[in-house]
């Protein structure tokens, strides 16, 4: 449709892409936990499933939902890297 405008703004696309990139990093970290930590494997596996589902189902046009999920992913990454107080 020539002349039609998209509901996405450029910065929305950047935010969504950054969230997806961070999610890939968290998925890898959680997968590593499942392989090296027998006691935490089930919890890490469950968290991985929940985050993956959230990433796949988030409405990419909903900036607030993307931002909330990005914050959640960042918190998990900080926890896994030991950067949380």
Secondary structure as UniProt FT lines:
FT   TURN            2..3
FT   HELIX           10..36
FT   TURN            38..40
FT   HELIX           41..57
FT   TURN            60..61
FT   HELIX           63..80
FT   TURN            81..82
//
